[in-house]
Amino acid sequence: MKWVKKRLGDICKIAGGGTPSTQNKDYYKDGTIPWITPKDLSTNKSKYIEKGDRNITKEGLDSCSAKILPKGSILFSARGSIGHIAIAKNELTTNQSCVNLIPNNNINNLFLYYCLLFNKTSISVFGGGTTFKSITGKELANIKIKILINKQDQIKISKILDLIDQKIDINSKINDNLLI
């Protein structure tokens, strides 16, 4: 297995999000497009996310810089509490306080999720601001992380880590039941 250091911008497409005007209730009422915020990421207890507290409409999406992200995209909170991470379980969109990574074909999204999780602390150091920390898409794109070159190796490693996570989840549920 060969590891190399790569810029995130070289292995992913970086996409921002957006917020429709909250003054126009039609952008939110009966919305069907999941709209994820850093708050949703911070309260998410899974590595996957499919919906947040709010949805937006197609008109709301078209009114701002938000774009539909494909299933498997990595969502990364980039303002306030930097580094909450989740994988999109379905198509969705985010607000501008998230930076989203769409892995290239030669990158396994679950492997990238674990790489970002492992590097979360060092990535948050790049966040600027004194009162309100933030990291831009450009800054995130320039961060280098170590990755496996071979996608099959990435898949093998991510499957092992995923199994470990599943066992941890089972043990946590058992412990929760013991405390009742």
Secondary structure by P-SEA (a helix, b strand, c coil): cbbbbbbcccccbbbbbbbcccccccccccccbbbbcaaaaaaccccccccccccccaaaaaacccccccccbbbbbccccccccccccccccccccbbbbbccccccaaaaaaaaaaaaaaaaaaccccccccccaaaaaabbbbbbccaaaaaaaaaaaaaaaaaaaaaaaaaaaaac
